[in-house]
């Protein structure tokens, strides 16, 4: 064992003690802040209750940086070599139809081992491990376009909150760790990914109608203008958002941090970092502590989609570029480059 390695002893689900080796703990992961791999391991242990509430019992994609955030970056979907025998995996199906296992973060020892593999950001699927075709989370990413910022995303989030509550859902907000706001709702896992995506599109279109000067559901950047984009394609299979309490690979080591609705307008997202969030969580508690007790029905959101299809003749929206061509999908080409002669009904 390397002389500079650390071994953390952590409780396992089976009552045993897990020994997790963290090599090169002095490796600097965030150069501007001087935050090391060892500090990152200590961080995930400090916020383990909130982090495991967000990633636990879910397939997780790892965003890894072997030489810190300014170096090489890649996403691990297959379990990395050397995964401990107590780290659970589950088989997942991807848009292409291929299947392979992904890690499931059931305990903090697994998360620390992910840090050992130089993981900075944890990307859980919006499903539970044993039913990973039917999402149990409705996730909405409010992404301010150039000319807009965090305060604009916050205003869009309050409009979204009102809409979701009208639909009988309980919304929970967090900072994205950058400029945006993420809004989540727990839902019963009664519908598969495409249905849930349609529900998010229905919500996005309705929010755009209510806040037309601020919000857009336009997929193509050239059509969004200076607005807050509701990224409905984050609801697709194999699309993930940084977990609550997950660090982000940006200067300052920001953290995607749950925030109470009555505090959202006052927060400064850059203040939530790997070094500040543990104390915040210890003194104020987890703003998402009740999320698992507020489970709604996604059918109310899907009904918005159905109404748009039936009454407004609105149809499918573009899918991510790596997806296979999907039924009813419009031309997968930006509008300024579309030749109507090549597309029936264009």
KOLNU-812869 format. One record per residue (C-alpha): residue number from 1; residue in three letters; x, y, z. Coordinates in nm, 2 decimals, padded with zeros to 4 digits. Example, Ala and Ser with C-alpha at 12.3 -4.5 7.8 and 13.67 -1.06 7.14 Angstrom:
! residues 2
(node 1,'ALA',(01.23,-00.45,00.78))
(node 2,'SER',(01.37,-00.11,00.71))
//
This chain:
! residues 346
(node 1,'UNK',(00.00,00.00,00.00))
(node 2,'UNK',(00.12,00.34,-00.09))
(node 3,'UNK',(00.26,00.54,00.21))
(node 4,'UNK',(00.03,00.83,00.13))
(node 5,'UNK',(-00.29,00.63,00.10))
(node 6,'UNK',(-00.56,00.65,00.35))
(node 7,'UNK',(-00.80,00.38,00.47))
(node 8,'UNK',(-01.15,00.48,00.58))
(node 9,'UNK',(-01.35,00.24,00.80))
(node 10,'UNK',(-01.72,00.28,00.72))
(node 11,'UNK',(-02.03,00.09,00.83))
(node 12,'UNK',(-02.17,-00.16,00.58))
(node 13,'UNK',(-02.54,-00.25,00.54))
(node 14,'UNK',(-02.47,-00.60,00.67))
(node 15,'UNK',(-02.33,-00.46,01.00))
(node 16,'UNK',(-01.97,-00.52,00.91))
(node 17,'UNK',(-01.70,-00.25,00.88))
(node 18,'UNK',(-01.59,-00.17,00.52))
(node 19,'UNK',(-01.23,-00.07,00.48))
(node 20,'UNK',(-01.20,00.16,00.17))
(node 21,'UNK',(-00.86,00.26,00.05))
(node 22,'UNK',(-00.82,00.61,-00.09))
(node 23,'UNK',(-00.50,00.64,-00.28))
(node 24,'UNK',(-00.33,00.97,-00.35))
(node 25,'UNK',(-00.54,01.17,-00.11))
(node 26,'UNK',(-00.33,01.48,-00.17))
(node 27,'UNK',(-00.41,01.48,-00.54))
(node 28,'UNK',(-00.56,01.82,-00.61))
(node 29,'UNK',(-00.90,01.78,-00.78))
(node 30,'UNK',(-01.00,02.15,-00.79))
(node 31,'UNK',(-00.68,02.35,-00.85))
(node 32,'UNK',(-00.82,02.70,-00.80))
(node 33,'UNK',(-00.96,02.60,-00.46))
(node 34,'UNK',(-00.68,02.36,-00.37))
(node 35,'UNK',(-00.94,02.09,-00.28))
(node 36,'UNK',(-00.79,01.74,-00.28))
(node 37,'UNK',(-00.92,01.39,-00.33))
(node 38,'UNK',(-00.89,01.32,00.04))
(node 39,'UNK',(-01.11,01.62,00.11))
(node 40,'UNK',(-01.36,01.50,-00.14))
(node 41,'UNK',(-01.37,01.16,00.04))
(node 42,'UNK',(-01.43,01.34,00.37))
(node 43,'UNK',(-01.70,01.55,00.21))
(node 44,'UNK',(-01.91,01.26,00.09))
(node 45,'UNK',(-01.88,01.10,00.44))
(node 46,'UNK',(-01.99,01.42,00.60))
(node 47,'UNK',(-02.30,01.46,00.38))
(node 48,'UNK',(-02.38,01.09,00.36))
(node 49,'UNK',(-02.74,01.10,00.48))
(node 50,'UNK',(-02.85,01.36,00.22))
(node 51,'UNK',(-02.63,01.21,-00.06))
(node 52,'UNK',(-02.76,00.86,00.00))
(node 53,'UNK',(-03.11,00.98,00.00))
(node 54,'UNK',(-03.05,01.11,-00.35))
(node 55,'UNK',(-02.84,00.83,-00.50))
(node 56,'UNK',(-02.93,00.53,-00.29))
(node 57,'UNK',(-03.09,00.22,-00.45))
(node 58,'UNK',(-03.04,00.38,-00.80))
(node 59,'UNK',(-02.81,00.30,-01.09))
(node 60,'UNK',(-02.53,00.56,-01.09))
(node 61,'UNK',(-02.32,00.69,-01.37))
(node 62,'UNK',(-01.98,00.82,-01.25))
(node 63,'UNK',(-01.82,01.14,-01.39))
(node 64,'UNK',(-01.45,01.08,-01.34))
(node 65,'UNK',(-01.14,01.31,-01.35))
(node 66,'UNK',(-00.82,01.10,-01.29))
(node 67,'UNK',(-00.61,01.42,-01.28))
(node 68,'UNK',(-00.85,01.68,-01.14))
(node 69,'UNK',(-01.12,01.88,-01.31))
(node 70,'UNK',(-00.89,02.05,-01.55))
(node 71,'UNK',(-00.77,01.71,-01.69))
(node 72,'UNK',(-00.92,01.42,-01.87))
(node 73,'UNK',(-01.29,01.36,-01.81))
(node 74,'UNK',(-01.50,01.06,-01.88))
(node 75,'UNK',(-01.83,00.89,-01.78))
(node 76,'UNK',(-01.83,00.54,-01.64))
(node 77,'UNK',(-02.15,00.34,-01.69))
(node 78,'UNK',(-02.00,-00.01,-01.67))
(node 79,'UNK',(-01.87,-00.07,-01.32))
(node 80,'UNK',(-01.50,00.02,-01.31))
(node 81,'UNK',(-01.25,-00.26,-01.26))
(node 82,'UNK',(-01.18,-00.36,-00.90))
(node 83,'UNK',(-01.52,-00.28,-00.77))
(node 84,'UNK',(-01.55,-00.43,-00.42))
(node 85,'UNK',(-01.75,-00.75,-00.38))
(node 86,'UNK',(-02.01,-00.57,-00.16))
(node 87,'UNK',(-02.09,-00.30,-00.42))
(node 88,'UNK',(-02.42,-00.40,-00.58))
(node 89,'UNK',(-02.49,-00.37,-00.96))
(node 90,'UNK',(-02.81,-00.38,-01.16))
(node 91,'UNK',(-02.87,-00.45,-01.53))
(node 92,'UNK',(-02.99,-00.14,-01.72))
(node 93,'UNK',(-03.12,-00.11,-02.08))
(node 94,'UNK',(-03.01,00.18,-02.29))
(node 95,'UNK',(-03.18,00.36,-02.58))
(node 96,'UNK',(-02.99,00.15,-02.83))
(node 97,'UNK',(-03.13,-00.16,-02.68))
(node 98,'UNK',(-02.80,-00.28,-02.54))
(node 99,'UNK',(-02.78,-00.38,-02.17))
(node 100,'UNK',(-02.51,-00.38,-01.91))
(node 101,'UNK',(-02.47,-00.35,-01.54))
(node 102,'UNK',(-02.43,-00.03,-01.35))
(node 103,'UNK',(-02.32,00.03,-00.99))
(node 104,'UNK',(-02.58,00.10,-00.72))
(node 105,'UNK',(-02.48,00.32,-00.43))
(node 106,'UNK',(-02.65,00.15,-00.14))
(node 107,'UNK',(-02.40,00.26,00.13))
(node 108,'UNK',(-02.15,00.53,00.19))
(node 109,'UNK',(-01.86,00.29,00.15))
(node 110,'UNK',(-01.96,00.25,-00.21))
(node 111,'UNK',(-01.97,00.62,-00.26))
(node 112,'UNK',(-01.62,00.66,-00.11))
(node 113,'UNK',(-01.49,00.39,-00.34))
(node 114,'UNK',(-01.64,00.59,-00.63))
(node 115,'UNK',(-01.43,00.88,-00.50))
(node 116,'UNK',(-01.13,00.65,-00.50))
(node 117,'UNK',(-01.20,00.61,-00.87))
(node 118,'UNK',(-01.17,00.99,-00.90))
(node 119,'UNK',(-01.55,01.05,-00.93))
(node 120,'UNK',(-01.64,01.41,-00.88))
(node 121,'UNK',(-02.01,01.41,-00.99))
(node 122,'UNK',(-02.26,01.14,-00.92))
(node 123,'UNK',(-02.54,01.09,-01.18))
(node 124,'UNK',(-02.82,00.87,-01.05))
(node 125,'UNK',(-03.09,00.74,-01.28))
(node 126,'UNK',(-03.45,00.86,-01.18))
(node 127,'UNK',(-03.54,00.50,-01.11))
(node 128,'UNK',(-03.51,00.24,-00.84))
(node 129,'UNK',(-03.27,-00.05,-00.90))
(node 130,'UNK',(-03.53,-00.32,-00.91))
(node 131,'UNK',(-03.77,-00.14,-01.14))
(node 132,'UNK',(-03.54,00.06,-01.36))
(node 133,'UNK',(-03.77,00.10,-01.66))
(node 134,'UNK',(-04.03,00.31,-01.47))
(node 135,'UNK',(-03.90,00.64,-01.32))
(node 136,'UNK',(-04.00,00.73,-00.96))
(node 137,'UNK',(-03.87,01.08,-01.00))
(node 138,'UNK',(-03.99,01.36,-01.22))
(node 139,'UNK',(-03.69,01.58,-01.28))
(node 140,'UNK',(-03.70,01.92,-01.44))
(node 141,'UNK',(-03.39,02.12,-01.53))
(node 142,'UNK',(-03.43,02.50,-01.56))
(node 143,'UNK',(-03.14,02.61,-01.77))
(node 144,'UNK',(-03.09,02.99,-01.82))
(node 145,'UNK',(-02.97,03.07,-02.17))
(node 146,'UNK',(-02.72,03.35,-02.25))
(node 147,'UNK',(-02.86,03.68,-02.12))
(node 148,'UNK',(-03.03,03.51,-01.83))
(node 149,'UNK',(-02.89,03.39,-01.50))
(node 150,'UNK',(-02.97,03.22,-01.17))
(node 151,'UNK',(-03.22,03.47,-01.05))
(node 152,'UNK',(-03.42,03.42,-01.37))
(node 153,'UNK',(-03.41,03.04,-01.32))
(node 154,'UNK',(-03.54,03.10,-00.96))
(node 155,'UNK',(-03.84,03.30,-01.09))
(node 156,'UNK',(-03.92,03.02,-01.34))
(node 157,'UNK',(-03.89,02.77,-01.06))
(node 158,'UNK',(-04.15,02.95,-00.85))
(node 159,'UNK',(-04.39,02.94,-01.15))
(node 160,'UNK',(-04.31,02.57,-01.20))
(node 161,'UNK',(-04.38,02.51,-00.83))
(node 162,'UNK',(-04.73,02.65,-00.86))
(node 163,'UNK',(-04.80,02.44,-01.17))
(node 164,'UNK',(-04.67,02.12,-01.01))
(node 165,'UNK',(-04.88,02.18,-00.70))
(node 166,'UNK',(-05.19,02.23,-00.91))
(node 167,'UNK',(-05.11,01.89,-01.06))
(node 168,'UNK',(-05.11,01.73,-00.71))
(node 169,'UNK',(-04.73,01.69,-00.70))
(node 170,'UNK',(-04.48,01.80,-00.43))
(node 171,'UNK',(-04.18,01.99,-00.58))
(node 172,'UNK',(-03.84,02.01,-00.43))
(node 173,'UNK',(-03.57,02.26,-00.54))
(node 174,'UNK',(-03.20,02.25,-00.55))
(node 175,'UNK',(-02.92,02.46,-00.71))
(node 176,'UNK',(-02.77,02.29,-01.01))
(node 177,'UNK',(-02.42,02.37,-00.89))
(node 178,'UNK',(-02.39,02.62,-01.18))
(node 179,'UNK',(-02.64,02.88,-01.31))
(node 180,'UNK',(-02.96,02.68,-01.31))
(node 181,'UNK',(-03.23,02.53,-01.08))
(node 182,'UNK',(-03.34,02.17,-01.06))
(node 183,'UNK',(-03.69,02.08,-00.95))
(node 184,'UNK',(-03.78,01.72,-00.85))
(node 185,'UNK',(-04.10,01.54,-00.76))
(node 186,'UNK',(-04.12,01.19,-00.63))
(node 187,'UNK',(-04.38,00.99,-00.83))
(node 188,'UNK',(-04.52,00.64,-00.82))
(node 189,'UNK',(-04.33,00.42,-01.07))
(node 190,'UNK',(-04.64,00.35,-01.29))
(node 191,'UNK',(-04.51,00.47,-01.63))
(node 192,'UNK',(-04.20,00.41,-01.84))
(node 193,'UNK',(-03.95,00.67,-01.95))
(node 194,'UNK',(-04.13,00.79,-02.27))
(node 195,'UNK',(-04.45,00.85,-02.08))
(node 196,'UNK',(-04.27,01.05,-01.81))
(node 197,'UNK',(-04.08,01.25,-02.08))
(node 198,'UNK',(-04.42,01.33,-02.24))
(node 199,'UNK',(-04.54,01.45,-01.89))
(node 200,'UNK',(-04.24,01.68,-01.86))
(node 201,'UNK',(-04.30,01.82,-02.21))
(node 202,'UNK',(-04.66,01.89,-02.11))
(node 203,'UNK',(-04.54,02.07,-01.80))
(node 204,'UNK',(-04.28,02.26,-02.01))
(node 205,'UNK',(-04.53,02.38,-02.26))
(node 206,'UNK',(-04.78,02.49,-02.00))
(node 207,'UNK',(-04.51,02.68,-01.81))
(node 208,'UNK',(-04.41,02.85,-02.13))
(node 209,'UNK',(-04.77,02.96,-02.19))
(node 210,'UNK',(-04.79,03.10,-01.84))
(node 211,'UNK',(-04.45,03.27,-01.85))
(node 212,'UNK',(-04.39,03.34,-02.22))
(node 213,'UNK',(-04.14,03.62,-02.16))
(node 214,'UNK',(-03.92,03.41,-01.94))
(node 215,'UNK',(-03.96,03.04,-02.02))
(node 216,'UNK',(-03.90,02.84,-02.34))
(node 217,'UNK',(-03.95,02.48,-02.43))
(node 218,'UNK',(-03.77,02.52,-02.77))
(node 219,'UNK',(-03.51,02.24,-02.82))
(node 220,'UNK',(-03.30,02.42,-03.07))
(node 221,'UNK',(-03.08,02.69,-02.93))
(node 222,'UNK',(-03.14,02.93,-03.21))
(node 223,'UNK',(-03.51,02.94,-03.11))
(node 224,'UNK',(-03.47,02.98,-02.74))
(node 225,'UNK',(-03.37,03.35,-02.72))
(node 226,'UNK',(-03.28,03.50,-02.38))
(node 227,'UNK',(-03.50,03.28,-02.18))
(node 228,'UNK',(-03.49,02.99,-01.93))
(node 229,'UNK',(-03.50,02.66,-02.11))
(node 230,'UNK',(-03.70,02.37,-01.96))
(node 231,'UNK',(-03.48,02.08,-02.06))
(node 232,'UNK',(-03.74,01.81,-02.12))
(node 233,'UNK',(-03.48,01.56,-02.26))
(node 234,'UNK',(-03.33,01.52,-01.92))
(node 235,'UNK',(-03.63,01.29,-01.87))
(node 236,'UNK',(-03.51,01.05,-02.13))
(node 237,'UNK',(-03.37,00.70,-02.06))
(node 238,'UNK',(-03.00,00.72,-01.98))
(node 239,'UNK',(-03.01,01.09,-01.92))
(node 240,'UNK',(-02.91,01.20,-01.57))
(node 241,'UNK',(-02.87,01.51,-01.36))
(node 242,'UNK',(-02.61,01.57,-01.09))
(node 243,'UNK',(-02.74,01.44,-00.76))
(node 244,'UNK',(-02.84,01.64,-00.46))
(node 245,'UNK',(-02.52,01.71,-00.26))
(node 246,'UNK',(-02.31,01.61,-00.56))
(node 247,'UNK',(-02.00,01.83,-00.63))
(node 248,'UNK',(-01.96,01.97,-00.98))
(node 249,'UNK',(-01.64,02.00,-01.18))
(node 250,'UNK',(-01.63,02.37,-01.18))
(node 251,'UNK',(-01.40,02.63,-01.02))
(node 252,'UNK',(-01.46,02.66,-00.65))
(node 253,'UNK',(-01.60,02.30,-00.61))
(node 254,'UNK',(-01.97,02.40,-00.61))
(node 255,'UNK',(-02.23,02.15,-00.49))
(node 256,'UNK',(-02.58,02.09,-00.62))
(node 257,'UNK',(-02.76,02.18,-00.30))
(node 258,'UNK',(-03.12,02.13,-00.18))
(node 259,'UNK',(-03.28,02.46,-00.08))
(node 260,'UNK',(-03.61,02.52,00.10))
(node 261,'UNK',(-03.86,02.71,-00.12))
(node 262,'UNK',(-03.88,03.00,00.13))
(node 263,'UNK',(-03.50,03.05,00.10))
(node 264,'UNK',(-03.45,03.00,-00.27))
(node 265,'UNK',(-03.46,03.37,-00.37))
(node 266,'UNK',(-03.21,03.46,-00.11))
(node 267,'UNK',(-02.94,03.20,-00.18))
(node 268,'UNK',(-02.61,03.25,-00.36))
(node 269,'UNK',(-02.54,02.92,-00.54))
(node 270,'UNK',(-02.16,02.98,-00.54))
(node 271,'UNK',(-02.17,02.98,-00.16))
(node 272,'UNK',(-02.25,02.61,-00.16))
(node 273,'UNK',(-01.92,02.42,-00.20))
(node 274,'UNK',(-01.75,02.11,-00.08))
(node 275,'UNK',(-01.61,02.31,00.21))
(node 276,'UNK',(-01.92,02.48,00.32))
(node 277,'UNK',(-02.21,02.24,00.26))
(node 278,'UNK',(-02.12,01.99,00.54))
(node 279,'UNK',(-02.16,02.26,00.81))
(node 280,'UNK',(-02.47,02.40,00.64))
(node 281,'UNK',(-02.62,02.05,00.65))
(node 282,'UNK',(-02.52,01.99,01.01))
(node 283,'UNK',(-02.67,02.32,01.13))
(node 284,'UNK',(-02.98,02.36,00.91))
(node 285,'UNK',(-03.06,02.00,00.82))
(node 286,'UNK',(-03.15,01.86,00.48))
(node 287,'UNK',(-03.40,02.07,00.29))
(node 288,'UNK',(-03.51,01.74,00.12))
(node 289,'UNK',(-03.56,01.54,00.43))
(node 290,'UNK',(-03.92,01.47,00.35))
(node 291,'UNK',(-03.89,01.39,-00.02))
(node 292,'UNK',(-03.95,01.02,00.02))
(node 293,'UNK',(-04.28,01.08,00.20))
(node 294,'UNK',(-04.43,01.29,-00.07))
(node 295,'UNK',(-04.51,01.06,-00.36))
(node 296,'UNK',(-04.74,01.19,-00.63))
(node 297,'UNK',(-04.90,01.06,-00.95))
(node 298,'UNK',(-04.73,01.14,-01.28))
(node 299,'UNK',(-05.06,01.08,-01.47))
(node 300,'UNK',(-05.16,01.44,-01.40))
(node 301,'UNK',(-04.85,01.57,-01.59))
(node 302,'UNK',(-04.91,01.32,-01.88))
(node 303,'UNK',(-05.26,01.45,-01.91))
(node 304,'UNK',(-05.11,01.79,-02.00))
(node 305,'UNK',(-04.93,01.62,-02.29))
(node 306,'UNK',(-05.25,01.44,-02.40))
(node 307,'UNK',(-05.44,01.77,-02.40))
(node 308,'UNK',(-05.18,01.94,-02.61))
(node 309,'UNK',(-05.19,01.65,-02.86))
(node 310,'UNK',(-05.56,01.64,-02.88))
(node 311,'UNK',(-05.67,02.00,-02.86))
(node 312,'UNK',(-05.36,02.19,-02.99))
(node 313,'UNK',(-05.23,01.94,-03.23))
(node 314,'UNK',(-04.89,01.96,-03.07))
(node 315,'UNK',(-04.68,01.65,-03.12))
(node 316,'UNK',(-04.35,01.49,-03.04))
(node 317,'UNK',(-04.04,01.70,-02.97))
(node 318,'UNK',(-03.68,01.62,-03.08))
(node 319,'UNK',(-03.48,01.36,-02.89))
(node 320,'UNK',(-03.11,01.38,-02.80))
(node 321,'UNK',(-02.88,01.34,-03.10))
(node 322,'UNK',(-02.75,01.00,-03.00))
(node 323,'UNK',(-03.10,00.85,-02.97))
(node 324,'UNK',(-03.23,00.63,-03.25))
(node 325,'UNK',(-03.50,00.79,-03.46))
(node 326,'UNK',(-03.82,00.78,-03.25))
(node 327,'UNK',(-04.18,00.75,-03.36))
(node 328,'UNK',(-04.34,01.08,-03.45))
(node 329,'UNK',(-04.02,01.27,-03.40))
(node 330,'UNK',(-03.99,01.59,-03.60))
(node 331,'UNK',(-03.68,01.64,-03.83))
(node 332,'UNK',(-03.36,01.62,-03.63))
(node 333,'UNK',(-03.21,01.92,-03.79))
(node 334,'UNK',(-03.20,02.28,-03.66))
(node 335,'UNK',(-03.47,02.49,-03.82))
(node 336,'UNK',(-03.24,02.73,-04.00))
(node 337,'UNK',(-03.09,02.43,-04.19))
(node 338,'UNK',(-03.42,02.25,-04.27))
(node 339,'UNK',(-03.52,02.22,-04.63))
(node 340,'UNK',(-03.90,02.18,-04.65))
(node 341,'UNK',(-03.87,01.99,-04.97))
(node 342,'UNK',(-03.70,01.70,-04.78))
(node 343,'UNK',(-03.97,01.67,-04.51))
(node 344,'UNK',(-04.33,01.57,-04.55))
(node 345,'UNK',(-04.54,01.83,-04.38))
(node 346,'UNK',(-04.25,02.05,-04.29))
//
